[in-house]
Amino acid sequence: MKFIFTNLMTVVALGGVLAACNSGPAIGEYVPGTGGTGGQGTGGTGGTGGTGNTGGLPSGNCTDTEDQDVYANLTYTNEAGDTFTGAEASAEIGSDCIFGTTTSDPVLPGCNDQAVAVITCGKPCPPATIQALADCVAQCTQDATAEASSPGLSNACVACTGDTVACGATYCVAQCATDTNDPTCIQCRCDNNCVQEFDSCSGLQPTTTCP
């Protein structure tokens, strides 16, 4: 998910407590995201895996027939004018949901307050603060995918995106602030299970290989 953390490059100017958020409980120690409450509106608590798996994908929260149909028709254009499709579009939306957008298609309201709260939190960052960012990003992602490709990704699927964004914001801001593809950034995300947790949660083909 190399696109997930792109907007974290802007956080250096938001606060001087970046290092304080790079330690604390492991990602598995806080409650996983519960997904959005809008979009498909069926609730969900992360689930235990999709049903109706298609295309030979592993079982996961983003691999059922309904989510795969959404991915097949999903297109997103960011503020730089770059267009993404499928799972990469969802990843870019999740990244842009951190601080929101004004000229993307669709436009994203963002989770600025929740992101700043995580970035400037104490050590360790309270689980409720992390969860608030994860839930906001999940809801933002679900609403945007619903607008771009109805009915949008499921609650369980977007919860995976919310959790991986919150993981990176909590532990790897300093390492990923200048280059999200830098080996130190990838290593940090791998060391804190951000990459592995998303791959396991979503069931999608990995786009980042941990060293």
C-alpha positions as CSV (number, residue, x, y, z in Angstrom):
1,M,0.0,0.0,0.0
2,K,2.6,2.5,-1.0
3,F,0.0,5.2,-1.5
4,I,-1.5,5.0,1.9
5,F,1.1,7.2,3.6
6,T,1.7,9.9,1.0
7,N,-0.1,12.7,2.7
8,L,1.8,12.1,5.9
9,M,4.6,14.1,4.2
10,T,2.8,17.3,5.3
11,V,2.6,16.5,9.0
12,V,6.1,17.7,9.9
13,A,4.9,21.3,9.9
14,L,1.9,20.4,12.1
15,G,3.7,19.6,15.3
16,G,7.1,19.0,16.9
17,V,6.2,15.8,18.8
18,L,6.7,13.4,16.0
19,A,9.1,11.1,17.9
20,A,6.7,10.8,20.8
21,C,4.2,8.9,18.5
22,N,6.7,6.4,17.2
23,S,6.5,4.3,20.3
24,G,3.7,2.8,22.3
25,P,1.5,-0.3,22.1
26,A,1.8,-2.6,19.2
27,I,-0.9,-2.3,16.5
28,G,-2.6,-5.4,17.8
29,E,-3.1,-3.9,21.2
30,Y,-5.8,-1.5,20.2
31,V,-9.3,-2.4,19.0
32,P,-9.4,-2.9,15.2
33,G,-11.5,-0.5,13.3
34,T,-15.2,-1.0,13.2
35,G,-15.7,0.4,9.8
36,G,-18.1,3.2,8.7
37,T,-21.6,3.8,9.7
38,G,-22.7,5.2,6.4
39,G,-22.3,3.9,2.8
40,Q,-23.8,0.4,2.8
41,G,-25.0,1.1,6.3
42,T,-24.9,-2.4,7.6
43,G,-22.4,-2.0,10.4
44,G,-19.6,-4.5,10.8
45,T,-16.7,-5.1,13.2
46,G,-13.9,-6.0,10.8
47,G,-15.4,-9.4,10.1
48,T,-13.6,-12.7,9.7
49,G,-13.2,-12.7,6.0
50,G,-15.2,-12.1,2.8
51,T,-17.6,-14.5,1.2
52,G,-18.0,-15.3,-2.4
53,N,-14.2,-14.9,-3.0
54,T,-13.3,-14.3,-6.6
55,G,-10.2,-14.3,-8.8
56,G,-8.2,-16.7,-6.7
57,L,-7.6,-14.1,-4.0
58,P,-7.0,-15.3,-0.4
59,S,-9.9,-14.9,2.0
60,G,-10.2,-11.5,3.5
61,N,-12.4,-8.5,4.2
62,C,-12.0,-7.0,0.7
63,T,-12.2,-10.1,-1.5
64,D,-15.9,-10.9,-1.6
65,T,-17.9,-10.5,-4.8
66,E,-19.5,-7.2,-3.8
67,D,-16.2,-5.5,-3.0
68,Q,-14.5,-6.9,-6.1
69,D,-17.3,-5.4,-8.2
70,V,-16.7,-2.0,-6.5
71,Y,-13.0,-2.2,-7.2
72,A,-13.7,-3.1,-10.9
73,N,-15.5,0.2,-11.4
74,L,-13.6,2.4,-9.0
75,T,-11.7,5.4,-10.3
76,Y,-10.2,8.2,-8.3
77,T,-8.3,11.4,-9.4
78,N,-6.2,13.1,-6.8
79,E,-5.4,16.8,-6.5
80,A,-2.3,16.4,-8.6
81,G,-4.4,15.1,-11.4
82,D,-3.2,11.5,-11.2
83,T,-5.9,8.9,-11.8
84,F,-6.0,5.5,-10.0
85,T,-8.2,2.5,-10.4
86,G,-9.3,-0.5,-8.4
87,A,-7.5,-1.2,-5.1
88,E,-4.9,1.5,-5.8
89,A,-7.7,4.0,-6.0
90,S,-9.0,2.9,-2.6
91,A,-5.5,3.2,-1.2
92,E,-5.0,6.7,-2.6
93,I,-8.4,7.7,-1.2
94,G,-7.4,6.4,2.2
95,S,-4.2,8.4,2.1
96,D,-6.0,11.6,1.0
97,C,-8.7,11.1,3.7
98,I,-6.1,11.9,6.3
99,F,-6.2,15.6,5.7
100,G,-8.9,15.9,3.0
101,T,-9.0,17.4,-0.4
102,T,-10.6,20.3,-2.2
103,T,-10.1,19.5,-5.9
104,S,-9.9,15.7,-6.1
105,D,-12.7,13.6,-7.7
106,P,-14.5,12.9,-5.5
107,V,-13.6,15.6,-3.0
108,L,-12.8,14.3,0.5
109,P,-13.8,16.0,3.8
110,G,-10.8,14.4,5.5
111,C,-9.9,13.6,9.1
112,N,-7.5,16.5,10.0
113,D,-8.5,16.9,13.6
114,Q,-8.2,13.1,14.3
115,A,-4.8,13.0,12.4
116,V,-3.3,15.9,14.3
117,A,-4.5,14.3,17.6
118,V,-2.6,11.1,16.8
119,I,0.5,12.9,15.5
120,T,0.8,15.1,18.6
121,C,-0.3,12.5,21.1
122,G,1.7,11.6,24.2
123,K,3.6,8.5,24.7
124,P,2.0,6.0,24.4
125,C,-0.8,7.4,22.3
126,P,-4.2,6.5,23.8
127,P,-6.0,3.7,22.0
128,A,-9.2,5.8,21.7
129,T,-7.2,8.5,19.9
130,I,-5.8,6.0,17.4
131,Q,-9.2,4.4,16.9
132,A,-10.8,7.8,16.2
133,L,-8.5,8.3,13.3
134,A,-9.0,4.7,12.0
135,D,-12.8,5.1,12.1
136,C,-12.7,8.5,10.4
137,V,-10.5,7.3,7.6
138,A,-12.7,4.2,7.2
139,Q,-15.8,6.3,7.0
140,C,-14.2,8.8,4.6
141,T,-13.0,5.9,2.3
142,Q,-16.4,4.3,2.4
143,D,-18.3,7.4,1.5
144,A,-15.8,8.2,-1.3
145,T,-15.9,4.8,-2.8
146,A,-19.7,4.8,-2.6
147,E,-19.8,8.1,-4.6
148,A,-17.3,6.8,-7.2
149,S,-18.5,3.2,-7.5
150,S,-21.9,2.5,-5.8
151,P,-22.6,1.0,-3.3
152,G,-19.0,1.5,-2.1
153,L,-16.7,-0.9,-0.3
154,S,-18.0,-2.8,2.7
155,N,-17.6,-1.7,6.3
156,A,-15.2,-4.6,7.0
157,C,-13.0,-3.8,4.0
158,V,-12.6,0.0,4.7
159,A,-11.8,-0.8,8.3
160,C,-8.6,-2.4,7.0
161,T,-7.7,0.9,5.4
162,G,-8.5,2.9,8.5
163,D,-6.3,0.7,10.7
164,T,-3.3,0.7,8.4
165,V,-3.4,4.5,8.1
166,A,-3.7,4.9,11.9
167,C,-0.8,2.4,12.3
168,G,1.5,4.4,10.0
169,A,0.5,7.8,11.6
170,T,1.2,6.4,15.0
171,Y,4.6,4.7,14.5
172,C,6.2,5.9,11.3
173,V,5.6,9.6,10.7
174,A,9.3,10.5,11.1
175,Q,10.6,7.7,8.9
176,C,8.0,8.3,6.2
177,A,7.8,12.1,6.2
178,T,10.1,12.7,3.2
179,D,9.8,9.5,1.2
180,T,7.2,6.8,1.7
181,N,9.3,4.4,-0.4
182,D,12.4,4.9,1.6
183,P,13.7,1.6,3.1
184,T,13.6,3.0,6.6
185,C,9.9,3.9,6.1
186,I,9.1,0.4,4.7
187,Q,11.1,-1.2,7.6
188,C,9.2,0.8,10.2
189,R,5.8,-0.1,8.7
190,C,6.9,-3.7,8.6
191,D,8.4,-3.7,12.1
192,N,5.1,-2.4,13.5
193,N,3.0,-4.8,11.5
194,C,1.2,-2.1,9.5
195,V,1.8,-3.8,6.2
196,Q,1.2,-7.3,7.4
197,E,-2.0,-6.4,9.2
198,F,-3.5,-4.8,6.1
199,D,-2.6,-7.7,3.9
200,S,-4.1,-10.1,6.3
201,C,-7.2,-8.0,7.0
202,S,-7.9,-7.2,3.3
203,G,-6.9,-10.4,1.6
204,L,-5.7,-8.3,-1.4
205,Q,-2.4,-9.0,-3.2
206,P,0.5,-7.4,-1.3
207,T,2.0,-4.3,-2.9
208,T,4.7,-3.9,-0.3
209,T,7.1,-6.7,0.5
210,C,8.6,-6.6,4.0
211,P,12.4,-7.0,4.1
